[in-house]
Amino acid sequence: MNLMDIKELIEEKKYLELRDRLSELNEADIASILEEIDSETRIRVFRILPKDMAADVFAYLPRDVEQEIITALTDIEATNIINNMMSDDAADLMEEMPASVVKKLLSNVSADARRDINLLLKFPEDSAGSIMTVEFVDLKKNLTVQEAIDRIRSTGIDKETINTCYVLDNGRRLIGIVTLRALILSSKDKLIEDIMEDNVISVDTMMDQEDVARVISKYDFNSIPVVDSENLLVGIITVDDIVDIIQEEATEDIQKMAAIVPSDVPYMKMSIMDLWKKRVGWLLLLMVSATFTGRIINSYQDALGAYIVLAAYIPQLMDTGGNTGSQSSTMIIRALSLKDIEFKDIFKVLRKEFGAAMVCGVTLAAANFVKLLVVDKIDPLVASVICLTMIAVVIAANIVGAVLPMTAKKFNFDPAVMASPMLTTIIDTLALVIYFMLATHILHIG
């Protein structure tokens, strides 16, 4: 079913047929269709969805579209949506809504939904507690397999997942997990304590969401339990939430590496003024910092006057340094993100980067030296200045590209901020200083 079909059925007021056609589609596909139609039509289409499907479709919509729909619905309709949403999705929606709207919505939803949403909203943003869901299957260790399966059948319909069940003691402390696979393959008379896994990997409610993603990735989990300081099970985090987190964090890092203020608003929904606000601050800072390169060039006017050919190779040296530094910083930032390295490893990293820089620098300089003599046909002494500078710049760029992100991480700054733009400005300055110092000494200028 495509957009034209929907519009045609709406124009012909064939709402029952439209409802039936939509019911055959996946909830994510319906959400994609709703995104593409105008606001008025979107509300009308959403209202005709079956009640049991509407909440699932709603959870797949972008946050701004969710807000638009929820505020257009009647109190009864909105309450039905919130009551049928998973608690983590409902809490995410509430975080973005005006306080007055949140208060109104929470006053109408069920007591259980209100309790769960308020629980999630109290945790800091980007913590495990803020992204968990409280809809999980819990079991007691003295249940038989048959009793556990009966419990899953009676309560599982409203849970985020039933693939993994969590075994709790009488104080709701987490003591084990048991998978649906283990339950199905075990004798119905066996006790849960006999088949459960008691070596449980869990995360704390205050753990950062990036660290949670790393834990789930390390152990290949589909879900992970979230416990408080007393080991009480308060929720679970499922892999679908982790996928969203990884995408969000990767987007944020990419934006920071390009000197753009991070934003979770889709590009096509941002206005020109939004783009201006996100970009202009860093651009102004980098423009001002770039004046250092101009001052360096002005201070070496004598060198440029005596050997005007030197000016022609400034872009080559600055670009090589910038590219080298970007390569180094990208690998270091990635290694820091994966916890492959820490600040204590800085000297090991520097030795490795210095060795790599020497090999790369000599290779580039040798190839460039041949090109300068054969193609450009410049003086061998000038060519040696350019090539020695290239080696020195590659070494400096590699070291700076490694040190800056690691130092930033040490002082709790985001290493991504130290990537391309800021790094390039620093390396450009170093490249010019090295270039003109070598030229002055080797060519005996001044």
ChimeraX attribute file (.defattr): number of C-alpha atoms within 10 A of each C-alpha:
attribute: neighborCount
match mode: 1-to-1
recipient: residues
	/A:1	13
	/A:2	8
	/A:3	12
	/A:4	10
	/A:5	12
	/A:6	21
	/A:7	15
	/A:8	12
	/A:9	15
	/A:10	16
	/A:11	10
	/A:12	9
	/A:13	11
	/A:14	12
	/A:15	17
	/A:16	12
	/A:17	12
	/A:18	20
	/A:19	17
	/A:20	13
	/A:21	13
	/A:22	20
	/A:23	14
	/A:24	10
	/A:25	11
	/A:26	12
	/A:27	20
	/A:28	15
	/A:29	14
	/A:30	24
	/A:31	21
	/A:32	15
	/A:33	16
	/A:34	22
	/A:35	14
	/A:36	10
	/A:37	16
	/A:38	9
	/A:39	14
	/A:40	10
	/A:41	14
	/A:42	18
	/A:43	17
	/A:44	13
	/A:45	20
	/A:46	21
	/A:47	15
	/A:48	15
	/A:49	20
	/A:50	13
	/A:51	14
	/A:52	12
	/A:53	16
	/A:54	20
	/A:55	22
	/A:56	19
	/A:57	21
	/A:58	24
	/A:59	20
	/A:60	17
	/A:61	19
	/A:62	15
	/A:63	16
	/A:64	13
	/A:65	16
	/A:66	17
	/A:67	17
	/A:68	13
	/A:69	19
	/A:70	21
	/A:71	13
	/A:72	14
	/A:73	15
	/A:74	10
	/A:75	15
	/A:76	11
	/A:77	13
	/A:78	18
	/A:79	19
	/A:80	18
	/A:81	24
	/A:82	26
	/A:83	19
	/A:84	18
	/A:85	20
	/A:86	22
	/A:87	26
	/A:88	25
	/A:89	18
	/A:90	23
	/A:91	26
	/A:92	17
	/A:93	20
	/A:94	21
	/A:95	12
	/A:96	13
	/A:97	17
	/A:98	10
	/A:99	11
	/A:100	8
	/A:101	14
	/A:102	15
	/A:103	12
	/A:104	12
	/A:105	19
	/A:106	19
	/A:107	12
	/A:108	17
	/A:109	20
	/A:110	13
	/A:111	12
	/A:112	11
	/A:113	20
	/A:114	19
	/A:115	13
	/A:116	18
	/A:117	25
	/A:118	15
	/A:119	17
	/A:120	24
	/A:121	18
	/A:122	11
	/A:123	15
	/A:124	15
	/A:125	15
	/A:126	14
	/A:127	18
	/A:128	28
	/A:129	30
	/A:130	24
	/A:131	27
	/A:132	25
	/A:133	27
	/A:134	23
	/A:135	21
	/A:136	22
	/A:137	21
	/A:138	22
	/A:139	22
	/A:140	19
	/A:141	23
	/A:142	15
	/A:143	17
	/A:144	20
	/A:145	24
	/A:146	18
	/A:147	18
	/A:148	23
	/A:149	17
	/A:150	12
	/A:151	15
	/A:152	19
	/A:153	11
	/A:154	10
	/A:155	14
	/A:156	17
	/A:157	10
	/A:158	14
	/A:159	14
	/A:160	19
	/A:161	16
	/A:162	19
	/A:163	15
	/A:164	20
	/A:165	21
	/A:166	25
	/A:167	25
	/A:168	18
	/A:169	15
	/A:170	8
	/A:171	9
	/A:172	16
	/A:173	17
	/A:174	23
	/A:175	20
	/A:176	22
	/A:177	23
	/A:178	21
	/A:179	15
	/A:180	15
	/A:181	10
	/A:182	15
	/A:183	21
	/A:184	12
	/A:185	9
	/A:186	15
	/A:187	12
	/A:188	15
	/A:189	11
	/A:190	16
	/A:191	20
	/A:192	26
	/A:193	19
	/A:194	12
	/A:195	17
	/A:196	20
	/A:197	15
	/A:198	14
	/A:199	9
	/A:200	14
	/A:201	14
	/A:202	19
	/A:203	22
	/A:204	19
	/A:205	25
	/A:206	18
	/A:207	16
	/A:208	17
	/A:209	24
	/A:210	17
	/A:211	16
	/A:212	22
	/A:213	22
	/A:214	16
	/A:215	16
	/A:216	20
	/A:217	13
	/A:218	9
	/A:219	10
	/A:220	10
	/A:221	15
	/A:222	15
	/A:223	20
	/A:224	23
	/A:225	27
	/A:226	26
	/A:227	21
	/A:228	15
	/A:229	9
	/A:230	10
	/A:231	16
	/A:232	17
	/A:233	24
	/A:234	22
	/A:235	21
	/A:236	25
	/A:237	30
	/A:238	19
	/A:239	16
	/A:240	10
	/A:241	17
	/A:242	21
	/A:243	11
	/A:244	12
	/A:245	18
	/A:246	15
	/A:247	11
	/A:248	14
	/A:249	14
	/A:250	12
	/A:251	15
	/A:252	17
	/A:253	20
	/A:254	15
	/A:255	18
	/A:256	21
	/A:257	22
	/A:258	18
	/A:259	23
	/A:260	22
	/A:261	17
	/A:262	18
	/A:263	15
	/A:264	9
	/A:265	12
	/A:266	8
	/A:267	10
	/A:268	6
	/A:269	9
	/A:270	11
	/A:271	10
	/A:272	8
	/A:273	9
	/A:274	13
	/A:275	14
	/A:276	11
	/A:277	13
	/A:278	16
	/A:279	17
	/A:280	14
	/A:281	14
	/A:282	18
	/A:283	14
	/A:284	11
	/A:285	11
	/A:286	16
	/A:287	12
	/A:288	10
	/A:289	15
	/A:290	17
	/A:291	12
	/A:292	16
	/A:293	18
	/A:294	12
	/A:295	11
	/A:296	15
	/A:297	18
	/A:298	11
	/A:299	12
	/A:300	18
	/A:301	13
	/A:302	14
	/A:303	21
	/A:304	19
	/A:305	12
	/A:306	12
	/A:307	14
	/A:308	11
	/A:309	14
	/A:310	18
	/A:311	12
	/A:312	10
	/A:313	12
	/A:314	18
	/A:315	13
	/A:316	12
	/A:317	23
	/A:318	23
	/A:319	15
	/A:320	21
	/A:321	29
	/A:322	26
	/A:323	18
	/A:324	25
	/A:325	27
	/A:326	24
	/A:327	17
	/A:328	23
	/A:329	28
	/A:330	20
	/A:331	13
	/A:332	24
	/A:333	24
	/A:334	14
	/A:335	14
	/A:336	17
	/A:337	17
	/A:338	13
	/A:339	11
	/A:340	10
	/A:341	17
	/A:342	17
	/A:343	16
	/A:344	10
	/A:345	11
	/A:346	15
	/A:347	11
	/A:348	11
	/A:349	19
	/A:350	16
	/A:351	12
	/A:352	13
	/A:353	21
	/A:354	18
	/A:355	14
	/A:356	15
	/A:357	23
	/A:358	16
	/A:359	14
	/A:360	17
	/A:361	22
	/A:362	17
	/A:363	13
	/A:364	16
	/A:365	21
	/A:366	17
	/A:367	11
	/A:368	18
	/A:369	22
	/A:370	14
	/A:371	14
	/A:372	19
	/A:373	14
	/A:374	10
	/A:375	10
	/A:376	11
	/A:377	11
	/A:378	14
	/A:379	11
	/A:380	13
	/A:381	12
	/A:382	19
	/A:383	22
	/A:384	19
	/A:385	22
	/A:386	24
	/A:387	23
	/A:388	20
	/A:389	24
	/A:390	27
	/A:391	23
	/A:392	20
	/A:393	29
	/A:394	31
	/A:395	24
	/A:396	22
	/A:397	32
	/A:398	28
	/A:399	22
	/A:400	23
	/A:401	31
	/A:402	26
	/A:403	21
	/A:404	21
	/A:405	25
	/A:406	28
	/A:407	17
	/A:408	16
	/A:409	19
	/A:410	14
	/A:411	10
	/A:412	9
	/A:413	13
	/A:414	17
	/A:415	25
	/A:416	25
	/A:417	22
	/A:418	29
	/A:419	27
	/A:420	21
	/A:421	19
	/A:422	19
	/A:423	22
	/A:424	24
	/A:425	20
	/A:426	20
	/A:427	27
	/A:428	23
	/A:429	21
	/A:430	19
	/A:431	28
	/A:432	23
	/A:433	18
	/A:434	18
	/A:435	24
	/A:436	24
	/A:437	17
	/A:438	17
	/A:439	24
	/A:440	17
	/A:441	11
	/A:442	13
	/A:443	15
	/A:444	9
	/A:445	16
	/A:446	9
